[in-house]
Amino acid sequence: MDKPYVLDENEHFAVVFKPAKMHTTAKNKEQRTENEETITLLEWFKTKTKSVYDIMHRLDYETHGLVLFAKNERSFLFFKEAQMKSEFIKEYSAVCERTNEKNAAGFPPSPLTENFASPFVIESYFRPFGQGRKLVRPVIEDGKKHKETAKDNGNFYRTEVVKKSGNYFTIRIKRGFRHQIRCHLCWIGFPIVNDPLYSCILKEEAVSPERVMALRSHALFFPDPVSGERREYKIDMLI
């Protein structure tokens, strides 16, 4: 199993790698089981740095990859504005498994035809779903049927598939919602390999807890809080 590490750090921000099966922040503590890692990425990073103000985004427990930390209030406010302007981009790589069954419980009809090619965009609102509200489902109509519909400043959440080669996907999001990529790929019939929440929706067998979900946040693009120049941080993709 991978370990967390600091990819780059200065007095204004830090880019840190989060391994799979590690929570990003303490806000997830109520979701932990007795077999899960007890320390969060935020807690781990606080032991490795002299100062940290806040985390700028989160990765799901099962997802591994890069996370951005603000080291002071000025940087935090700068990055929040960059996020609102869609200047903060997260790029993921995913290995998926093809299924012909795309309309599992709670999903609207797939938005794509059978013969689609990249690039393309998957977009929707979201709503909580299932026992304990642990899952989400896409919502495509702005009606009153689902009172807890989550929106991105009133708009759809967008998952941009910038490249698809067979079952291998390269994906970008500018602002995300919980399980966004996992749910959207499942919706179009390509659940992520070893996803314990969404791949097993479309098949009978459960995912072994020892397996790592094939989703990695392998690149971050954002403006520098001091110079304004574009920063790019990348690690190896899954593919």
N, C-alpha and C positions, 0 to 999 in steps of 0.2 A: 504494500500500500504506500502511495506517495506521502510525503511530509510537506507541511507548509514551508514556504521560504519567501524572502523579500527579493523581488526581481530588481527593483530600483527604489531609491529613497533620497529625498533632499529635505530641506527645511520646510517645504511647502506641501509636499504630497509623497505618497508611497504607493507602489504597485506591488501587490502581494499575491502569491499563488495559494489558492485554497484547494486542498485535496478533496476527493469524494468522501462522503460519509463523515462530514464535519459541518456543523452549523456555522453560519456566518456571524450571527450575533446572539445575544442572550434573549432576544425576543422570541426565539424559537425553543426556549427551554421547556415550555409546557408540552411540546410535541415530542420530546425525547423519550426513548425507551431505555430500560436498564442496560441494554447491550450497546448503546450508542456512545460515541466519544463525548466526554463531559466538558471539555474545554472548547470554546468557540474560537473562530479565527480572530475576532476582535480581541478576545482575552489573550490569545497567544501573541498577537502583534504588540500588545501593550507591554509584554515582557521583553520585547526585542528593540524597542524604540524609546527615545527620551520624551517624546510628546506625540499625541494623536488627538485630533479634535473629533472626527466622526467618520463613518464609512459612507461612501457615496452611492453604493448599490449593493444588492445581495445576490448570492447564488443559492439555488436550492441545495438542500442537504446532499443529494445524490450527484449534483453537478460539480465538476472540477474546473479550475481555471483562474483567470486573473480578476482581481478586485482592486478598486481604487480607494485609497484613504486620503482624507484631507488632514493636514497636520496643524492647521490653525483656522480661525473663524474666517479670515479673509479668503483663504483658498476654498473653504466650504461654500461660502456665498457665491464665489466666482463659478465653481463647478455646478451649483444648483441652477444658476442662470444659464450656463452652457447646456445643461440638460433640457431646460425649458425651450431653448432655441434649437434643439435637435443637433447640437454640435458635439455631443458626447455619444460615440458609437461603440457598440460592443459586437464583436464578431465571434461566432461559434462554429465549431465543426461537429457533425453528428453522423453516426452510422445507424441506419434504420433498417427495418425489415418490412418488406412489401406484404400487404394483405389486401384481399379483395373485399373484405368486410369493413366498410368505412362508416356505417351509420349505427354505432353502438349507442347504448342508452344515454339520452340527454344531448346527443349531438344533432345539430341540424344537418340537412343534406350537404355533402361535400361541395365546396365552392369551385372545384377544378374538374375538368373533363378527364377522360382516361389518358389522352395523348397530350400531356402538357410538357413544356420544356422551360428551363431556366433562362433568364431570371424571371421570377414572378413574386407576387406578394400575397400572403395569407393575412386576412384582417377580420377583426370582430371585436365586440365587447366581450366581457366575461361575467360569469356568475358562479357562486359557490355551488358545489354539487356533492351528493353522496353522504354516507354516514360520517358524522363528525365534521362535515364540510371540508374534508381534506383535499378534495379534487375541485377542478373547475371545468366549465363547459363554455363553448363559444355561444354568443348571442348575436344575432345579425339583424334583429328588428328593434327599433327604439320605441318599444311599447311599454305597457304597464304590467305585462304578464310576469316579469321577473323584477321584483321591487329592489333587489340588491345588485342590480346590474352595475358593473364597474366600467368606467370609460376613461379614455386618455384625453383629459381636458375637453370632454364632450364628444370626442371622436373615437374611431376604432383604434385598437392596438394593432400595430403592423409588424409582421414577421416577414422580412425580405430574404428570399432565397436567391442569393447572388450566383450560386453555382450548384448544379445537381449532376452527378455522374453515377448512374445506377442507383444504388442505395446510400450514396455518400452525399452529404449536404454541407454547403457553406452558407451561413445565415448571419444576417445583421439585424440588430434592433437598436433603436434610439432611446426609447423608453419602454420599460417592460412591466408585465404583471406576473403574479405568481403562476408558475408552470406554463407560461405563455408558449414557449417554443415546443415543449413536450406535448401540450394539448393541441396546438395547431398542426403539428406533424401527424399526430394520431388522427386528427380530423380528416386529413387528406389521404389516409390509408398508409402512412409510413411511420408507425410508432418507433421510438428510439430503442435500440437493442439494450436489453437489461434494465429497462425502465420498470420499476416495481409497481408503479401506479397506473401507467397508461399502456404499456405493451401487453400486459396481462388482460386488459379489457377485451382485446380482440383474439385471445387464445385462452385455452383452458389452464395451462400449467402456470404456476407462480414462478417468479424470478428468485433464484437463490440469493440470500443476503450477502454471500461472499463475492458476488459479481459486481463489477463497476459499470454504472450506466455510461453509455457511449456518447456523452455530450460534454464538450469542453469549450469554455470561454478562452479562446486562444489569442485574442487581440483586442486592444483598447486604443481608441483614437479620440483625442480631446485637446483643446487649446491649453497652452501653458498659462497658469494663473499670474505669472509675472510678465513674460514677454508676449503672450498671446499667440505664439507660434504653435503650429500643430505638432503634437506629441504622438508617437506611435510606439506601442509596446506589443511584442509578439513572442509567443512560444510555439513549440511544434504543434501542428494540427494533428487530429486523430487520423487523417488520411494523407 
